Amino acid sequence: MKTDRNISNIVLVGFMGTGKTSVGLKLAEIMNMTFVDTDDLIEKDSGMTISDIFKNMGEEHFRDLESKVAESVSEKENHVIATGGGIVKREKNIQNLRRKGLLFCLDARPEVILQRTMGYNHRPLLQVDDPIGKIKEMLKEREPFYSKADYRIDTSDQTIDQVTESIVKFYKNFISWENSR
């Protein structure tokens, strides 16, 4: 029996620094899909950077903007959607993104995340005295949400091409299986 989901999107979730944007751009090229980044949309719509939104309006306001964008992009078709790391903290965002998309969670070891995000001032949640401790704390907090993804892949020791290849294979196999039911 077919599900009532019309899967046409690839949705990338996961912590900052796991490769969502890099992998998403490559996926969109390979799959002939349109790439969209929810953080970019939030910045464009608000006219502010993510850091400025956090600083001036707080995380809760940012999460509200993020939810609106999640609802909007979930209506699109044939898109690769790279999301902000905390978008999964609200169940309605997961439900919206899953409506037309397969959710792929990109993971990485905390040390790899720190290395990949060092020097980036646009990561407001890591502007603390102990960033590796903060990363571990946030990963633990978000694990129940990340575990809801359809497929997970650890990007720590893989190239963008390897991660992309794994996602394409899973996505195509899922679509083929779904269409044969």
C-alpha positions in Angstrom: 0.0 0.0 0.0 1.4 3.4 -1.0 1.8 6.1 1.6 0.0 9.4 1.1 3.4 11.2 1.0 4.4 12.5 -2.4 8.2 12.5 -1.9 10.0 14.9 -4.2 12.3 16.7 -1.9 15.6 15.8 -0.1 15.7 17.5 3.3 19.0 17.8 5.1 18.9 18.1 8.9 21.7 17.9 11.4 24.0 20.0 13.6 25.9 23.0 12.2 29.1 22.0 10.5 28.0 18.6 9.4 28.0 19.6 5.7 24.3 20.3 5.0 25.0 23.2 2.7 28.0 21.7 0.9 26.3 18.4 0.4 23.0 20.1 -0.5 24.5 22.1 -3.3 26.2 19.0 -4.7 23.0 17.0 -4.4 20.9 19.7 -6.2 23.4 19.7 -9.1 23.5 15.9 -9.4 19.7 15.4 -9.0 18.8 18.4 -11.1 16.8 19.9 -8.2 16.6 23.4 -6.8 18.7 24.1 -3.7 17.4 26.2 -0.8 18.8 26.9 2.6 16.4 27.8 5.3 18.9 30.0 7.1 19.4 32.0 3.9 15.7 32.4 3.5 15.3 33.7 7.1 18.1 36.2 6.5 16.5 37.4 3.2 13.0 37.6 4.6 14.0 39.4 7.8 16.7 41.6 6.4 19.0 40.5 9.3 21.7 38.0 9.8 21.0 35.0 12.0 23.5 36.4 14.6 21.7 39.7 14.6 18.3 38.0 15.0 19.6 36.0 18.0 21.3 39.0 19.5 18.4 41.5 19.1 15.3 39.3 19.2 16.4 36.1 20.9 16.4 32.4 20.0 12.6 32.0 20.4 11.9 34.7 17.8 14.4 33.0 15.4 12.7 29.6 15.9 9.4 31.3 15.0 10.9 32.6 11.8 12.4 29.2 11.2 9.0 27.5 11.6 7.4 29.8 9.0 10.2 29.1 6.5 9.9 25.3 7.2 6.2 25.4 6.5 6.8 27.4 3.3 9.6 25.3 1.8 7.7 22.1 2.7 5.2 23.0 -0.1 7.9 23.0 -2.7 8.7 20.1 -5.0 11.9 18.9 -6.5 14.1 20.7 -4.0 17.1 20.0 -1.8 16.4 21.7 1.4 19.3 22.4 3.8 18.0 23.4 7.2 19.4 25.1 10.3 20.7 22.7 13.0 17.9 23.4 15.4 14.9 23.3 13.0 14.1 19.8 14.4 13.5 21.1 17.9 9.9 21.8 16.9 7.9 18.7 16.0 5.7 20.7 13.6 8.8 21.5 11.5 9.7 17.8 11.2 6.1 17.1 10.1 6.1 19.9 7.6 9.4 19.0 6.1 8.5 15.3 5.9 5.3 16.0 4.0 7.1 16.0 0.6 10.6 15.1 1.7 12.8 12.4 2.9 14.8 13.6 5.9 18.5 12.9 5.9 20.4 13.7 9.1 24.1 14.5 8.7 26.1 13.7 11.8 29.7 14.4 12.7 31.9 13.9 15.8 32.0 17.0 18.1 35.7 17.5 17.4 35.0 17.6 13.7 32.2 20.0 14.1 34.4 22.3 16.2 37.1 22.2 13.5 34.7 22.9 10.7 33.0 25.8 12.5 36.1 27.5 14.0 36.5 31.1 12.9 32.9 31.5 11.9 31.3 34.4 13.8 27.9 33.6 12.3 27.4 30.6 14.7 25.8 32.5 17.6 25.2 29.3 19.7 29.0 28.5 19.7 30.2 32.0 20.9 30.9 30.6 24.4 34.0 29.9 26.5 33.8 26.1 26.0 32.6 25.4 22.4 33.3 21.7 22.4 31.3 21.3 25.7 28.5 23.3 24.1 28.5 21.2 21.0 28.3 18.0 23.1 25.5 19.4 25.2 23.5 20.5 22.1 24.0 17.2 20.3 22.7 15.3 23.3 19.7 17.6 23.6 18.9 17.3 19.9 19.6 13.6 19.5 15.9 12.6 20.0 14.9 14.9 17.2 17.8 14.0 14.8 16.9 10.3 15.3 13.5 10.9 13.6 15.3 11.3 10.2 14.7 8.7 7.5 18.4 8.1 7.1 21.5 9.1 9.0 25.1 9.5 7.7 28.2 10.4 9.6 30.1 12.9 7.5 33.2 13.0 9.8 35.5 10.9 7.7 33.8 11.2 4.3 34.1 13.6 1.4 31.2 15.6 0.0 31.1 13.2 -2.9 30.9 10.1 -0.7 28.1 11.6 1.4 26.2 12.8 -1.7 26.5 9.3 -3.3 25.1 7.6 -0.2 22.1 10.0 -0.1 21.4 9.7 -3.8 21.5 5.9 -3.6 19.1 5.8 -0.6 16.8 8.4 -2.1 16.5 6.6 -5.5 16.0 3.2 -3.8 13.3 4.6 -1.6 11.5 6.2 -4.6 11.8 3.0 -6.5 10.5 1.0 -3.6 7.7 3.5 -3.0 6.6 3.4 -6.6 6.5 -0.4 -6.7 4.2 -0.7 -3.8 
